[in-house]
Amino acid sequence: MISKIAKNIWKINADSNVYLLDFEDKIIIDTGNRAKRHILKQFLSKLVDFDKVGIVIFTHLHYDHIGNFDLFSNATLYASKKEINNLSKNAIDTVLNEDMAKKFKNAKVEEIPKKISKLEIIETPGHTSGSICVWYDEEKILFSGDTLFDRKITGRTDLPTSQSDKMRESLMKLVNYNFKILCPGHDY
């Protein structure tokens, strides 16, 4: 359930992958599927006090990536401006789950800056119009959400807020990041 990726970085599989970056700022990238909440409570809680997490970054706002947002009550939640706009226009099409859309609709989500803590944010529309990847240059780690998976598999682009015409351009943008470690949203 828990695997160490690099110094101060762990992965917990909760249907989608949840990443803990134990920096001066405690950062979570994606919060997993709500149906797997017990996994985070059991395993992630051994690594970090949830109240000490200050930043939660969503690579996109599908239900399997935002499901446990409310475990981190002291954190500022971040997503791209496009994802936030999609959420305000049509929460169900953005989240892809009616119950989770209702729970998440009133969450306060801030627009993520281009740089946050030690991380660079890369806009990668395709899987959703507001998908982002997160680059940690110090360790050459790319947190790719559902844009890119292992074995060069890419995320679906047939969903309500997908932009299939942008996926190739986003993937070409990622070529510029010579990552040593790929941390995708799922272990496909």
N, C-alpha and C positions, 0 to 999 in steps of 0.2 A: 504493500500500500504506500509506503514512504520510500523514496529513493533520493539519495544525495546527488545533485547534479554537478555542483562545484562548491567552492568555499562559500558558506553562508547561503546556499541556494538548494531548496528541496522541492520535490514533486510529490504530490499526493493525487492518486487517481480517484476521482469521485464522478465517474461516468465520463466527464471531461477532466482534463488535468488542471489542478490547482497548483500554483507555484508560490512558494514563500521565499522572499528575498529578505534575509535577516541582516539588513544594513542598519545604519544609524536610524533611518526611517524604516520601520517594519512595513514591507510591501507585500500585498497579495495580488497576483495576476490571475484573474477569473476565479469564481467561487464555486464552481461545480453545480451539479444537478441537485435540486432540493431532495429528491428521492434518496440521495446518498449522503444526506446531512449527518447521519450517524458516523460515517467514516471520518468526516472532518472533526467531529466532536471527539472521537476516539483517538485519532492519530495526529492530526494537526495540532491539537491542544497540547500534545507532549513537546512540541517544538516552540510554540509561541502562545503567550497569553493573548487571547482575542482582543481584549481591551487595549493592548499595546500596539495593535496594528493601526497605522496612521493613514495608509494609502491603499486603496483597492482600485486596480486598473482592469477594466473590461475590454477585451479584444473586440468584442461585439456583444450585442444584448440578447442573444438567444437564451432560452430558459436553462439550457444545460451549462451555461457559463455564468449565469447571474443568480442561480438558485439559492445561494446561502449568503447573499449580500448582507442580511440583517444579523449575522453572527458577529460582525465587526462594527459595533455600534459607535465607536469613537473614530472610525476611519472616514476620510473624504473619499467619495466614490467618483471615479473618472471614466469617461468614455469620449469618443470623438463627437464633435459637433453634429455630424451627419446622423450618428446613431441616436443622439438626444432628440434631434428634430424628427426622425422616424418614429421614435417612441411617442412624442407628443401628437403626431398626426394619426398614428394607428398602432396602438400598443400591442394588440394581438398579432398583427402581421410582423411586428418587430421582434417580439418575444417568442412567438410560435407556440404559446401555451396560454390558454385563457386564464386559468387560476394564477399562474405565475405573473402574467401581465397585470392582473388586479393587485397582487401583492407589491409588485415593483413600480407600478405607475406613479405612486406618490413618493418614491425614494428621491432624495436630492442628489442628482448626478451632475457633476461639474464638467465643463469642457476641459479636456486634457491639454496641457501645454505641449509644445514640441519637445521640451526636455523636462524631466521630472526626476529629482534625486540624481542618481548616476545613469539614468536611462534616456535613450532617444526614442521618440515616438515616430513611427513610419506609417503614413496613410497607405492602406492597401485595399482599395475597394475591389469587390469581386464577389466573395462569399456573401457579404452585405455591402451596401453602399458606403457604410461608415466603418468597415473593418480596419483595424490597426494591427501592426506588429510592434514589438518592443525590442530594442537593441541595447544590449549591455556590452559595451566596447571592451571594458577591462578584461573580461573572460571570453570575448567573442561568442556570446550566446545570443541567439535569435529566438524570442518567444513569438511564435508565428500564428497563434490562435487557430482558426480554421482556414487560413489562407494556404498554408503549405504543411504537409505531413511528411513523415519518413517515406523513403522510396519514391520521392518526387510526386507523390499523390497530392492533388489540390482539392480544396474545398468545393462543395456543391455551389452551383450558381443558378439554380432553378427555383429559388425560394422567393417569397414576396418582396423582400428588399434587396435581393441580389442584383449585381450589375455584371452580367457575364461578359459584356464587351470591355470591361476594365480589368479582368483577371490577368490576362497576358501582360498588360502594362505593369501591373502590380508585381507579378513574378519577375519581370525583367528588372524592376527597381531593386528587388531583393538580391539579385546577382551581384550588386555592388557591395553587399555585406558578406565578407568572407568568414562566415561563421564556422566555429569549431564544434559547437554544440547547437543542435536544433531542439527546441522545446515546443512541440506542437500542442494544439488544443486537445487532441485525442491521440491515442497510440494505435493508429490504423496501420 
